[in-house]
Amino acid sequence: DGTRVITASNDGTARVWNAENGTLLFVLEGHTSHVLGCAFSPDGKRIVTACHDGVVCVWCVETGECRLIIEGEHTHWVTCCCFSHNGKYI
């Protein structure tokens, strides 16, 4: 909806910011290595993050809680991620 911005970081986190004033809203913690990619779902309710350790996580935008961890499917880095246009697939 344009009110938030998400950034990926080498410190193993992703951060959600207020798009109007740049205030940090919350930090998504749980990855064990560099977060290389991140994206909002089309409805703005979820965030997906991709990590150097091969793990993909899905987060709740309102709470910052990790709702889903996808691991063991990739043998190397996951460098980017996104949702499908309808939000059904990652």
Disulfide bonds with the S-S distance in Angstrom:
none
